[in-house]
Amino acid sequence: MFSAVTEDGQMFHLLGAQQNQKLKRRRFFCPVCGGELAVKLGLQKAPHFAHKQNKSCSIDIEPESAYHLEGKRQLYVWLKTQRASPILEPYIRTINQRPDVMARIKEHMLAVEYQCATIAPDVFQKRTEGFKQEGIIPQWIMGYSRLKRTASSFYQLSAFHWQFINASPYRELICYCPERRSFLRLSHIIPFYTNHSYSSVQTIPIHRAGADDLFFTEPKPSIQYSGWTKAIHRFRHKPHRFNSKEINRLRLLFYEKRQTPFSFLPTEVFVPVRKGAVFKSPVFVWQGFLYLFMTDLGGKRAPIRFSAVLQQCKLHIHNKNIALRFECSEECLSEAVKQYIDFLCKKGFLRETQKEVYVLNQPAGGIHSMQDLIERDRSCFIE
């Protein structure tokens, strides 16, 4: 931490303070628990305070790495340039919380939390709800070091990352790297596998970043289908030896019903659906079960009703064939399924005959080889 209370009750900040050994002769205290603090003036980390050994504080104190301290310092200085009247590490007594920085932007009070360490879901939820209880907007910023890129526009996103995404009003992930002095903004995140997602990516150097735009402007929708198509290509050439139960169920169903090998799954089960993040199951799993239901009906020349497809989705969730990433309303689930069906209509796979009633068009023929299927993938997801 950078803030402490002096013996005469004044707040003292180490930011900008000279590395003067005289500081070590003064006494400083924690603004929260009143415990005595040690002044740390090493070479590896920015000057900071730390509780003396064996001293517990009434709020959760996470060890702060050099990376975290430097990132917090840069964010504080940046918010000063934004005229956001930042306050460093204020203690909010009513909720017993101490955000990294408080700032006022567009008449809104924000608690900016720069999170580099792993945080338990219950602690994350408690902090988020605590700020909201006080009328403060929680603005979580993840340390860039916690992000792993797996391919162009694809990132490995675990349950840890999805906490931040779900807490964001725009379902995005904002990261900051103090080494590059840049924000990384991941938006319109669409999972391919459970922990492997496509994202629109925006890199913003901190000296060009505006707090209004970064925190209060929804990013424009954008998807590069070429990157998505490459992910399908990688799936088709990947050996599938170790599959989850839900993937194995789908694999067996496709082989039994359609005599389709797993690598030859149809293009129509790889649709990038924006609302598809509600599903924890891979994209080809939840869409695969719905595809089989719709094509079974289509094969009998029966109408395909949206209400029936949605009900089928709920049934597969109940039977644990499809897993949800988080609890959601029926409206949220309905939107994801509807976006999937709308895409299939746009590509001519389905045709709407009445409101939310569809028929199956003749499926595309001529798929005799893997190369034919890859060409079909490309033509379906053309820019």
HURANOR-V266142 format. One record per residue. N is the residue number from 1. RES is the residue in three letters. SS is DSSP state (H for helix, E for strand, - for the rest). PHI is phi in whole degrees, 0 to 359 (* if undefined). Layout:
n->[N | N]
res->[RES | RES]
ss->[SS | SS]
phi->[PHI | PHI]
//
This chain:
n->[1 | 2 | 3 | 4 | 5 | 6 | 7 | 8 | 9 | 10 | 11 | 12 | 13 | 14 | 15 | 16 | 17 | 18 | 19 | 20 | 21 | 22 | 23 | 24 | 25 | 26 | 27 | 28 | 29 | 30 | 31 | 32 | 33 | 34 | 35 | 36 | 37 | 38 | 39 | 40 | 41 | 42 | 43 | 44 | 45 | 46 | 47 | 48 | 49 | 50 | 51 | 52 | 53 | 54 | 55 | 56 | 57 | 58 | 59 | 60 | 61 | 62 | 63 | 64 | 65 | 66 | 67 | 68 | 69 | 70 | 71 | 72 | 73 | 74 | 75 | 76 | 77 | 78 | 79 | 80 | 81 | 82 | 83 | 84 | 85 | 86 | 87 | 88 | 89 | 90 | 91 | 92 | 93 | 94 | 95 | 96 | 97 | 98 | 99 | 100 | 101 | 102 | 103 | 104 | 105 | 106 | 107 | 108 | 109 | 110 | 111 | 112 | 113 | 114 | 115 | 116 | 117 | 118 | 119 | 120 | 121 | 122 | 123 | 124 | 125 | 126 | 127 | 128 | 129 | 130 | 131 | 132 | 133 | 134 | 135 | 136 | 137 | 138 | 139 | 140 | 141 | 142 | 143 | 144 | 145 | 146 | 147 | 148 | 149 | 150 | 151 | 152 | 153 | 154 | 155 | 156 | 157 | 158 | 159 | 160 | 161 | 162 | 163 | 164 | 165 | 166 | 167 | 168 | 169 | 170 | 171 | 172 | 173 | 174 | 175 | 176 | 177 | 178 | 179 | 180 | 181 | 182 | 183 | 184 | 185 | 186 | 187 | 188 | 189 | 190 | 191 | 192 | 193 | 194 | 195 | 196 | 197 | 198 | 199 | 200 | 201 | 202 | 203 | 204 | 205 | 206 | 207 | 208 | 209 | 210 | 211 | 212 | 213 | 214 | 215 | 216 | 217 | 218 | 219 | 220 | 221 | 222 | 223 | 224 | 225 | 226 | 227 | 228 | 229 | 230 | 231 | 232 | 233 | 234 | 235 | 236 | 237 | 238 | 239 | 240 | 241 | 242 | 243 | 244 | 245 | 246 | 247 | 248 | 249 | 250 | 251 | 252 | 253 | 254 | 255 | 256 | 257 | 258 | 259 | 260 | 261 | 262 | 263 | 264 | 265 | 266 | 267 | 268 | 269 | 270 | 271 | 272 | 273 | 274 | 275 | 276 | 277 | 278 | 279 | 280 | 281 | 282 | 283 | 284 | 285 | 286 | 287 | 288 | 289 | 290 | 291 | 292 | 293 | 294 | 295 | 296 | 297 | 298 | 299 | 300 | 301 | 302 | 303 | 304 | 305 | 306 | 307 | 308 | 309 | 310 | 311 | 312 | 313 | 314 | 315 | 316 | 317 | 318 | 319 | 320 | 321 | 322 | 323 | 324 | 325 | 326 | 327 | 328 | 329 | 330 | 331 | 332 | 333 | 334 | 335 | 336 | 337 | 338 | 339 | 340 | 341 | 342 | 343 | 344 | 345 | 346 | 347 | 348 | 349 | 350 | 351 | 352 | 353 | 354 | 355 | 356 | 357 | 358 | 359 | 360 | 361 | 362 | 363 | 364 | 365 | 366 | 367 | 368 | 369 | 370 | 371 | 372 | 373 | 374 | 375 | 376 | 377 | 378 | 379 | 380 | 381 | 382 | 383]
res->[MET | PHE | SER | ALA | VAL | THR | GLU | ASP | GLY | GLN | MET | PHE | HIS | LEU | LEU | GLY | ALA | GLN | GLN | ASN | GLN | LYS | LEU | LYS | ARG | ARG | ARG | PHE | PHE | CYS | PRO | VAL | CYS | GLY | GLY | GLU | LEU | ALA | VAL | LYS | LEU | GLY | LEU | GLN | LYS | ALA | PRO | HIS | PHE | ALA | HIS | LYS | GLN | ASN | LYS | SER | CYS | SER | ILE | ASP | ILE | GLU | PRO | GLU | SER | ALA | TYR | HIS | LEU | GLU | GLY | LYS | ARG | GLN | LEU | TYR | VAL | TRP | LEU | LYS | THR | GLN | ARG | ALA | SER | PRO | ILE | LEU | GLU | PRO | TYR | ILE | ARG | THR | ILE | ASN | GLN | ARG | PRO | ASP | VAL | MET | ALA | ARG | ILE | LYS | GLU | HIS | MET | LEU | ALA | VAL | GLU | TYR | GLN | CYS | ALA | THR | ILE | ALA | PRO | ASP | VAL | PHE | GLN | LYS | ARG | THR | GLU | GLY | PHE | LYS | GLN | GLU | GLY | ILE | ILE | PRO | GLN | TRP | ILE | MET | GLY | TYR | SER | ARG | LEU | LYS | ARG | THR | ALA | SER | SER | PHE | TYR | GLN | LEU | SER | ALA | PHE | HIS | TRP | GLN | PHE | ILE | ASN | ALA | SER | PRO | TYR | ARG | GLU | LEU | ILE | CYS | TYR | CYS | PRO | GLU | ARG | ARG | SER | PHE | LEU | ARG | LEU | SER | HIS | ILE | ILE | PRO | PHE | TYR | THR | ASN | HIS | SER | TYR | SER | SER | VAL | GLN | THR | ILE | PRO | ILE | HIS | ARG | ALA | GLY | ALA | ASP | ASP | LEU | PHE | PHE | THR | GLU | PRO | LYS | PRO | SER | ILE | GLN | TYR | SER | GLY | TRP | THR | LYS | ALA | ILE | HIS | ARG | PHE | ARG | HIS | LYS | PRO | HIS | ARG | PHE | ASN | SER | LYS | GLU | ILE | ASN | ARG | LEU | ARG | LEU | LEU | PHE | TYR | GLU | LYS | ARG | GLN | THR | PRO | PHE | SER | PHE | LEU | PRO | THR | GLU | VAL | PHE | VAL | PRO | VAL | ARG | LYS | GLY | ALA | VAL | PHE | LYS | SER | PRO | VAL | PHE | VAL | TRP | GLN | GLY | PHE | LEU | TYR | LEU | PHE | MET | THR | ASP | LEU | GLY | GLY | LYS | ARG | ALA | PRO | ILE | ARG | PHE | SER | ALA | VAL | LEU | GLN | GLN | CYS | LYS | LEU | HIS | ILE | HIS | ASN | LYS | ASN | ILE | ALA | LEU | ARG | PHE | GLU | CYS | SER | GLU | GLU | CYS | LEU | SER | GLU | ALA | VAL | LYS | GLN | TYR | ILE | ASP | PHE | LEU | CYS | LYS | LYS | GLY | PHE | LEU | ARG | GLU | THR | GLN | LYS | GLU | VAL | TYR | VAL | LEU | ASN | GLN | PRO | ALA | GLY | GLY | ILE | HIS | SER | MET | GLN | ASP | LEU | ILE | GLU | ARG | ASP | ARG | SER | CYS | PHE | ILE | GLU]
ss->[- | - | E | E | E | E | - | - | - | - | E | E | E | - | - | - | - | - | - | - | H | H | H | H | H | - | - | E | E | - | - | - | - | - | - | E | E | E | E | E | - | - | - | - | - | - | - | E | E | E | E | - | - | - | - | - | - | - | - | - | - | - | - | - | - | H | H | H | H | H | H | H | H | H | H | H | H | H | H | H | H | - | - | - | - | - | E | E | - | - | - | E | - | - | - | - | E | - | - | - | E | E | E | E | E | - | - | E | E | E | E | E | E | E | E | - | - | - | - | - | H | H | H | H | H | H | H | H | H | H | H | H | H | - | - | - | E | E | E | E | E | E | E | H | H | H | - | E | E | E | E | - | - | E | E | E | - | - | H | H | H | H | H | H | H | H | H | - | - | - | - | - | E | E | E | E | E | - | - | - | - | E | E | E | E | E | E | E | E | E | E | E | E | - | - | E | E | E | E | E | E | E | E | E | E | H | H | H | - | - | H | H | H | H | H | H | - | - | - | - | - | - | - | - | H | H | H | H | H | H | H | H | H | H | H | H | - | - | - | - | - | - | - | - | H | H | H | H | H | H | H | H | H | H | H | H | H | H | - | - | - | H | H | H | - | - | H | H | H | - | - | - | - | H | H | H | H | H | E | - | - | - | H | H | H | H | H | H | H | H | H | H | H | H | H | H | H | H | H | - | - | - | - | E | E | H | H | H | H | H | H | H | H | H | H | H | H | H | - | - | - | - | - | E | - | - | - | - | - | H | H | H | H | H | H | H | H | H | H | H | H | H | H | H | H | H | - | - | - | E | E | E | E | E | - | - | E | E | E | E | - | - | - | - | - | - | - | - | - | H | H | H | H | H | H | H | H | H | H | H | - | - | -]
phi->[* | 257 | 245 | 206 | 252 | 278 | 298 | 266 | 85 | 267 | 286 | 228 | 247 | 278 | 299 | 83 | 286 | 290 | 285 | 261 | 296 | 297 | 301 | 290 | 271 | 267 | 252 | 231 | 228 | 289 | 293 | 267 | 259 | 81 | 291 | 287 | 249 | 262 | 268 | 254 | 237 | 282 | 267 | 281 | 242 | 297 | 307 | 203 | 258 | 212 | 298 | 292 | 307 | 66 | 256 | 264 | 248 | 284 | 248 | 292 | 252 | 265 | 302 | 255 | 285 | 300 | 298 | 294 | 299 | 292 | 297 | 297 | 299 | 295 | 295 | 298 | 297 | 298 | 295 | 294 | 292 | 273 | 56 | 262 | 48 | 292 | 240 | 276 | 49 | 287 | 264 | 260 | 296 | 297 | 242 | 54 | 228 | 221 | 293 | 298 | 214 | 251 | 212 | 249 | 228 | 52 | 66 | 250 | 269 | 246 | 256 | 270 | 247 | 264 | 251 | 249 | 266 | 297 | 229 | 293 | 305 | 292 | 290 | 301 | 296 | 297 | 293 | 299 | 292 | 299 | 297 | 299 | 302 | 268 | 76 | 252 | 277 | 283 | 242 | 275 | 235 | 271 | 295 | 302 | 297 | 272 | 253 | 236 | 273 | 255 | 195 | 303 | 69 | 241 | 226 | 275 | 239 | 265 | 301 | 301 | 291 | 293 | 302 | 292 | 296 | 291 | 280 | 273 | 296 | 255 | 50 | 231 | 232 | 255 | 241 | 222 | 244 | 292 | 287 | 270 | 53 | 217 | 270 | 237 | 246 | 260 | 224 | 49 | 280 | 234 | 292 | 257 | 258 | 304 | 244 | 220 | 231 | 281 | 206 | 287 | 237 | 230 | 258 | 232 | 303 | 298 | 287 | 254 | 279 | 252 | 299 | 302 | 292 | 291 | 258 | 233 | 240 | 287 | 294 | 289 | 297 | 201 | 215 | 263 | 296 | 298 | 293 | 295 | 297 | 295 | 294 | 296 | 301 | 296 | 300 | 291 | 259 | 269 | 290 | 253 | 267 | 242 | 250 | 287 | 298 | 294 | 291 | 296 | 299 | 295 | 302 | 293 | 297 | 296 | 287 | 290 | 274 | 236 | 52 | 256 | 297 | 301 | 291 | 257 | 307 | 294 | 307 | 291 | 256 | 236 | 280 | 284 | 259 | 301 | 278 | 292 | 295 | 295 | 267 | 279 | 297 | 304 | 303 | 286 | 280 | 294 | 286 | 298 | 295 | 288 | 299 | 298 | 297 | 292 | 286 | 298 | 295 | 298 | 295 | 266 | 60 | 269 | 294 | 253 | 267 | 303 | 301 | 288 | 295 | 297 | 296 | 296 | 298 | 299 | 297 | 293 | 294 | 299 | 276 | 65 | 276 | 236 | 252 | 268 | 282 | 206 | 297 | 217 | 282 | 296 | 298 | 296 | 296 | 299 | 297 | 296 | 295 | 294 | 297 | 297 | 295 | 300 | 295 | 296 | 291 | 300 | 269 | 83 | 285 | 243 | 225 | 277 | 260 | 223 | 300 | 60 | 232 | 229 | 235 | 275 | 285 | 300 | 298 | 297 | 260 | 81 | 268 | 246 | 211 | 300 | 296 | 299 | 293 | 294 | 295 | 294 | 304 | 296 | 290 | 287 | 252 | 291 | 298]
//
